[in-house]
Amino acid sequence: MPRFTPFRLAAACALVAVLSLSIVSTAAAKGLSADLRVVGKKGRVLTEKRVGARTTAVKTSPRARCFGPENGGSGKPVSIRGNTAMGLLARASKSTPRLRPLLISDAFDFGLALCGIGGNVARAGTEESWYLKINHRAQSVGGDQARVRRGDEVVWALVTSFEYPDELWLKAPRRARAGKAFTVRVFAYDGSGKRRPVKGAKVTGAKSRTRADGRTKVRLPGPRRLIARKGQEIPSAKVAVCVGGRCPK
């Protein structure tokens, strides 16, 4: 009968621990879902939906050269963990044509770098980049390292300046009466997650832009999804408002 030396016994225990953590992590990722919003050029919303997390394989791309022509991807496939912001994006791209192709580079030791989503590409030599926020807070790590938890709000936005824009957030009632005005309010979150009311934002269905307190009036003839926009700021998530017992599809 073989004997285990203390070293071999410790190694065996460590292996069991690693395998157990891997199984737990995989199981957790399978049951995880989060809200993903991707905003491309000129504030165009490419997708906004709940995504189930799952480890996903994608090909890196030699065209991912936003960090310089010498830093394009190898073209080799990589596996991205589902419980990360980039993993969530990779998973969503499988079912959302507007998110393809993903231009990802594996040229760096620190992790994967994102250059393009569905034809929305950050150009090398400019201040364009993909800005990542989770629960309204800017992330200081790469998308393949930024952890996502159940119910998180993940935003990827193509920005054109090193001075990152704020993220708009719209508060509106769930139900309204046809033709009757109701109040909505727009806030902005900075990179640290600090919130403030926004003046001058345009909201779907509102004749006037928001006042200094972020408020304006909206009048709808029927069910609608509302969105708030202002200049270069990241547009808000859409808010569904039901009218006359009917809700937006």
C-alpha positions as CSV (number, residue, x, y, z in Angstrom):
1,M,0.0,0.0,0.0
2,P,1.6,3.4,-1.0
3,R,2.5,5.8,1.7
4,F,2.1,9.6,1.5
5,T,4.9,11.8,2.6
6,P,3.9,15.0,4.3
7,F,4.8,16.9,1.1
8,R,2.7,14.7,-1.1
9,L,-0.2,14.8,1.4
10,A,0.0,18.6,1.5
11,A,0.1,18.7,-2.3
12,A,-2.9,16.3,-2.5
13,C,-4.9,18.5,-0.1
14,A,-4.0,21.6,-2.1
15,L,-5.2,20.0,-5.3
16,V,-8.5,19.0,-3.7
17,A,-9.0,22.5,-2.5
18,V,-8.3,24.0,-5.9
19,L,-10.7,21.6,-7.6
20,S,-13.4,22.3,-5.0
21,L,-13.0,26.1,-5.5
22,S,-13.1,25.6,-9.3
23,I,-16.3,23.5,-9.0
24,V,-17.9,26.1,-6.6
25,S,-16.9,29.0,-8.9
26,T,-18.3,27.2,-12.0
27,A,-21.5,26.4,-10.2
28,A,-21.9,30.0,-9.0
29,A,-21.3,31.3,-12.5
30,K,-23.9,29.0,-14.0
31,G,-26.6,30.5,-11.7
32,L,-25.4,34.1,-12.2
33,S,-27.1,36.7,-14.3
34,A,-26.5,40.4,-14.6
35,D,-27.8,43.4,-16.6
36,L,-25.6,44.4,-19.6
37,R,-25.7,47.6,-21.5
38,V,-23.4,48.4,-24.4
39,V,-23.2,51.9,-25.8
40,G,-21.3,52.5,-29.1
41,K,-20.6,55.4,-31.4
42,K,-22.7,58.6,-30.9
43,G,-24.5,57.1,-27.9
44,R,-26.1,54.3,-29.9
45,V,-27.3,51.5,-27.6
46,L,-26.1,48.2,-29.0
47,T,-27.8,46.0,-26.4
48,E,-29.5,46.3,-23.0
49,K,-30.6,43.0,-21.5
50,R,-30.2,40.5,-18.7
51,V,-27.4,38.0,-19.5
52,G,-26.7,34.7,-17.9
53,A,-23.0,34.3,-17.1
54,R,-21.1,31.4,-18.5
55,T,-17.5,30.8,-19.4
56,T,-17.2,31.6,-23.1
57,A,-14.5,31.0,-25.7
58,V,-13.8,33.8,-28.2
59,K,-11.0,34.3,-30.8
60,T,-8.6,37.2,-30.2
61,S,-8.2,39.4,-33.2
62,P,-5.1,40.8,-35.0
63,R,-7.4,43.8,-35.8
64,A,-7.5,44.7,-32.1
65,R,-4.9,47.4,-32.5
66,C,-6.3,50.3,-30.5
67,F,-3.3,50.1,-28.2
68,G,-0.8,50.3,-31.1
69,P,-0.3,48.4,-34.3
70,E,2.2,46.0,-32.6
71,N,-0.4,45.1,-29.9
72,G,-3.0,43.3,-32.0
73,G,-4.3,39.9,-30.9
74,S,-2.7,36.6,-31.8
75,G,-5.8,35.2,-33.4
76,K,-5.9,32.3,-30.9
77,P,-9.0,31.5,-29.0
78,V,-9.2,32.4,-25.3
79,S,-11.6,31.3,-22.6
80,I,-13.2,34.2,-20.6
81,R,-14.7,33.5,-17.2
82,G,-18.4,34.1,-17.1
83,N,-18.4,36.0,-13.8
84,T,-16.5,38.9,-15.3
85,A,-17.6,42.0,-17.2
86,M,-15.8,40.8,-20.4
87,G,-17.2,37.3,-19.9
88,L,-20.7,38.7,-19.7
89,L,-20.0,40.7,-23.0
90,A,-18.6,37.6,-24.7
91,R,-21.6,35.5,-23.7
92,A,-24.1,38.2,-25.0
93,S,-22.2,38.4,-28.3
94,K,-23.2,34.8,-29.1
95,S,-26.8,35.7,-29.3
96,T,-26.7,39.4,-30.3
97,P,-25.4,40.1,-33.8
98,R,-24.9,43.8,-33.1
99,L,-22.1,42.9,-30.7
100,R,-20.1,41.0,-33.2
101,P,-17.3,40.9,-33.9
102,L,-15.5,41.4,-30.6
103,L,-12.0,42.8,-31.2
104,I,-9.9,41.5,-28.3
105,S,-6.1,41.5,-27.9
106,D,-4.1,39.0,-25.9
107,A,-0.8,40.9,-26.4
108,F,-0.5,42.0,-22.8
109,D,0.6,40.1,-19.7
110,F,-1.9,41.9,-17.5
111,G,-4.9,40.4,-19.3
112,L,-7.2,40.9,-22.3
113,A,-7.8,44.2,-23.9
114,L,-11.0,45.3,-25.7
115,C,-10.8,47.4,-28.8
116,G,-14.0,46.8,-30.7
117,I,-17.6,45.7,-30.3
118,G,-19.7,45.1,-33.5
119,G,-18.0,47.6,-35.7
120,N,-17.6,50.2,-32.9
121,V,-13.8,50.3,-32.7
122,A,-11.5,52.5,-30.6
123,R,-8.9,54.0,-32.9
124,A,-5.2,53.8,-32.1
125,G,-3.6,57.2,-31.6
126,T,-6.8,58.8,-30.3
127,E,-8.4,59.2,-26.9
128,E,-11.1,56.7,-27.8
129,S,-11.5,53.7,-25.5
130,W,-14.0,51.3,-24.0
131,Y,-15.1,52.6,-20.6
132,L,-16.3,50.0,-18.1
133,K,-18.6,50.6,-15.1
134,I,-20.3,48.2,-12.7
135,N,-23.1,49.5,-10.5
136,H,-22.2,53.0,-11.7
137,R,-18.6,52.8,-10.6
138,A,-15.6,52.9,-12.9
139,Q,-13.4,49.8,-12.8
140,S,-9.7,50.0,-12.3
141,V,-9.0,46.5,-13.7
142,G,-9.4,45.0,-17.1
143,G,-12.8,43.6,-18.1
144,D,-11.6,40.0,-17.8
145,Q,-10.6,40.7,-14.2
146,A,-13.6,42.8,-13.2
147,R,-15.9,40.5,-11.1
148,V,-19.6,40.5,-11.7
149,R,-22.2,39.4,-9.1
150,R,-25.8,38.4,-9.5
151,G,-28.0,41.4,-10.4
152,D,-25.1,43.8,-11.1
153,E,-25.5,46.5,-13.7
154,V,-22.6,46.4,-16.2
155,V,-22.0,49.2,-18.7
156,W,-19.5,49.2,-21.6
157,A,-19.4,52.5,-23.4
158,L,-17.1,53.7,-26.2
159,V,-15.8,57.1,-25.1
160,T,-13.8,59.7,-27.0
161,S,-11.9,61.4,-24.2
162,F,-9.6,60.6,-21.3
163,E,-12.0,62.7,-19.3
164,Y,-14.6,60.0,-18.9
165,P,-18.3,61.1,-19.2
166,D,-20.9,60.6,-16.5
167,E,-23.5,57.9,-16.7
168,L,-27.1,59.1,-16.8
169,W,-29.9,57.4,-14.7
170,L,-33.6,58.0,-15.3
171,K,-36.3,57.7,-12.6
172,A,-39.8,57.4,-13.9
173,P,-43.1,55.8,-12.7
174,R,-44.0,52.4,-13.9
175,R,-47.5,53.4,-14.9
176,A,-49.1,56.5,-16.3
177,R,-52.4,57.7,-17.8
178,A,-52.7,58.4,-21.5
179,G,-52.1,62.1,-22.2
180,K,-51.6,63.0,-18.6
181,A,-48.3,64.6,-17.7
182,F,-46.1,62.9,-15.1
183,T,-42.8,63.8,-13.6
184,V,-39.5,62.1,-14.3
185,R,-36.0,62.9,-12.9
186,V,-32.5,62.4,-14.4
187,F,-29.4,61.9,-12.4
188,A,-25.7,61.4,-13.4
189,Y,-23.2,59.1,-11.8
190,D,-19.5,60.0,-11.9
191,G,-16.7,57.5,-11.9
192,S,-16.8,57.1,-8.2
193,G,-20.5,56.3,-8.2
194,K,-21.5,59.7,-6.7
195,R,-24.9,60.8,-7.9
196,R,-26.2,64.3,-8.7
197,P,-29.3,65.7,-10.6
198,V,-28.8,66.8,-14.2
199,K,-29.8,70.0,-15.9
200,G,-30.5,70.0,-19.6
201,A,-31.1,66.3,-20.2
202,K,-33.5,65.3,-23.0
203,V,-36.1,62.6,-22.1
204,T,-38.3,60.7,-24.4
205,G,-41.8,62.3,-24.5
206,A,-40.8,65.5,-22.7
207,K,-41.2,68.9,-24.4
208,S,-38.7,70.5,-22.1
209,R,-35.2,69.5,-21.0
210,T,-34.6,68.8,-17.3
211,R,-34.3,71.7,-14.8
212,A,-31.5,72.1,-12.3
213,D,-33.1,69.6,-10.0
214,G,-33.2,67.0,-12.8
215,R,-37.0,67.1,-13.2
216,T,-39.2,67.5,-16.3
217,K,-42.7,66.5,-17.4
218,V,-43.5,63.7,-19.8
219,R,-46.8,63.0,-21.6
220,L,-47.4,59.7,-23.4
221,P,-50.2,58.6,-25.7
222,G,-49.4,55.0,-25.1
223,P,-46.8,52.6,-23.6
224,R,-43.2,53.6,-24.2
225,R,-39.7,53.0,-23.1
226,L,-38.0,56.2,-22.0
227,I,-34.4,57.1,-22.2
228,A,-32.4,60.2,-21.1
229,R,-29.6,61.7,-23.1
230,K,-27.3,64.7,-22.8
231,G,-24.3,65.5,-25.1
232,Q,-21.5,63.1,-24.6
233,E,-22.8,61.6,-21.4
234,I,-23.6,57.9,-21.4
235,P,-27.3,57.6,-22.0
236,S,-29.5,56.1,-19.3
237,A,-30.9,52.6,-19.3
238,K,-34.4,52.5,-20.8
239,V,-37.3,52.6,-18.4
240,A,-40.6,51.0,-19.4
241,V,-43.8,53.0,-18.7
242,C,-47.1,51.2,-18.9
243,V,-50.1,53.3,-20.2
244,G,-53.8,52.3,-20.0
245,G,-53.0,48.8,-18.8
246,R,-50.6,48.1,-21.7
247,C,-46.9,47.8,-21.3
248,P,-44.0,48.1,-23.9
249,K,-43.0,44.9,-25.5
